Amino acid sequence: MTEPIRKIIDRLGGPVVSIAINALIVIVLINVVVFQTLETGREIEVQVLEAEEPPELEQELEKLDELPPDENLMQVEEPETLPDSPPDSFANDSMDLAGLAVSAVDSPLVMKGLFAGRTEAARTDRLNRFAGGYGEQVEATVMRGLEWLASRQDDAGYWGEVSRYNKTWHERDWSASLENEQRAARLTSLCLLAFLAHGDTPQSPMFGTNVRRAIEYLRDQQEPEAGLFVPMSGKKPEKGGEDLGVYAHAQATYALAEAYALTRAPALKKTVEHGLQVIIDGQLDSGAWGNWYVQDISDSSATSWQIQAMKAAAAAGIRMDGLDAAMKKAVEGVTFLYKGEGEWYYRKGPPIKTWSSGGPIMSGAMVLSLQLLGLQNDPMVLAGLRYMNDFGVTEWDEAWGNPINKSLPATYEWYYNTQAVFQRGGSRWTTWNADFAPMLINRQHPEGWWRGPEQAAGGETIYSTSLCTLALQVYYRILPTFQQVKEEAPKVTFDDDVVITIL
């Protein structure tokens, strides 16, 4: 090598080595920072914005006799020991919105709040936490109930008996079988609530068709102008009388509000708002509700369903004039009906000379109503829980023989009382569940239904089965009040966090 070339190499050696080292550092930084950042990604919390001009529900939905004699009832083994009472808090998890509005993609959108327990993973978690060792048996029992209900749905989407079905309100022959129409709306709403409680939407592989048909049927029942889901009877609202329409309307509003929460289908929002307006306008001066939405007799049962409907709508993010005021006034209605020492009147009003007591059934309904309205520590709630605790879980045979259950089936008691005690939680719930869960599991017919000794096959069995299924879904259906999270926008941790809050 010549002397000039050696001098050039000596002069350039240092800079070349330095450049090489710097290049290597740059390559390493790109690998660590850029590609690693791309792998981990950013977390974005989103609240859904509904379209101002929603498309029709049909465009959002995917278009896709008797009972045998009784057999031996199924039996389950009770665990030798029960786990400790549920903890006072748990992590806030979220539910995938695998519903109508996002059915075509694996959406990253999630919902937190009242309905957060309805994914498969969340259900398993809640059952492990709260079911006292009965989790697997509860889930199997619920599935049998849902499968039986699915098998009893008419192709038109309803449960029950309807003598003539036409798709539009004004084509219906209401005079032919109004009471059957009212009952069908009630049964369809309760059955839909049971499927929604299990996290099923129109996109669910097993029960999606059942959910879609039920949603479409209920929506088709709503009168376009007045907003009622079924007409009230033409009978005069006499003293102490009742009309099933007030229950059917509230339950349909309730079910479709939950359907909207799980699907975010914009077309459902308007339907629910129209239903809510009927409820708001029908509230009595007492703050409660009566039959026909005009009868001046406050009714605990009717009131509890209106409150559930309003709470479900509010939890789904629906905001409309008068809703908050009606929910606040509803507390006055529950207070008006309060008899004292944890007991409520079934009906109370000036036309009734002797106000009727509701017993532990109405205590459960009213305690749950107050809990849903945010008054879980109210003295009336605590007194009601003590009153129900004194009665305990009414056993199967005893419950059906109770005189008050002649008009309100025993399953109505278990539906409300179990929710009320669960919402309180703690050792009281552990004791309650130890009696409640094995009773309903053991009393289910192998085909999946429940009914009392004097109930007939058909609508009455569907009614009891839907309520028993809902009662056994208490563990994950509604987030307990003692563990509910506040509904608020996510907090910004760092200045460059991406937080989207759309109201």
Order of alpha helices (4+ residues) and beta strands (2+ residues): alpha-alpha-alpha-beta-beta-alpha-alpha-alpha-alpha-alpha-alpha-beta-alpha-alpha-beta-beta-beta-alpha-alpha-alpha-alpha-alpha-alpha-alpha
